[in-house]
Amino acid sequence: MKKPDKTSPEATAHATGSKNKVTLTIVVNGEPVSVEANLNAPLNTVITKALAESGNVGQPPENWELKDEAGNVLDASKKIGDLGLASGVKLFLSLKAGAAG
């Protein structure tokens, strides 16, 4: 009996197990933090992880906004995969205007 080809798509997808994962670099107060995220999870999960990793716990996650390198605010309720974010992307996390008071 022939063994299955180890390079078949089924074998590859099963072997990696992390094809839905990306590692994003989130810059929080000037400090880069690497956050692993699931492409099917909403972007707000990345905000929570980045704040915890960087020790910024004084403000709740909903008071923060995530921007891309061009300065565009990203919708935190959308799935990471739907936003087209890939591993290595650098995003910037900052307090929303008026949230510090």
Rosetta blueprint (number, residue, H / E / L):
1 M L
2 K L
3 K L
4 P L
5 D L
6 K L
7 T L
8 S L
9 P H
10 E H
11 A H
12 T H
13 A H
14 H H
15 A H
16 T H
17 G L
18 S L
19 K L
20 N L
21 K E
22 V E
23 T E
24 L E
25 T E
26 I E
27 V E
28 V E
29 N L
30 G L
31 E E
32 P E
33 V E
34 S E
35 V E
36 E E
37 A E
38 N E
39 L L
40 N L
41 A L
42 P E
43 L L
44 N H
45 T H
46 V H
47 I H
48 T H
49 K H
50 A H
51 L H
52 A H
53 E H
54 S H
55 G L
56 N L
57 V L
58 G L
59 Q L
60 P L
61 P H
62 E H
63 N H
64 W E
65 E E
66 L E
67 K E
68 D L
69 E L
70 A L
71 G L
72 N L
73 V E
74 L L
75 D L
76 A L
77 S L
78 K L
79 K E
80 I L
81 G L
82 D L
83 L L
84 G L
85 L L
86 A L
87 S L
88 G L
89 V L
90 K E
91 L E
92 F E
93 L E
94 S E
95 L E
96 K L
97 A L
98 G L
99 A L
100 A L
101 G L
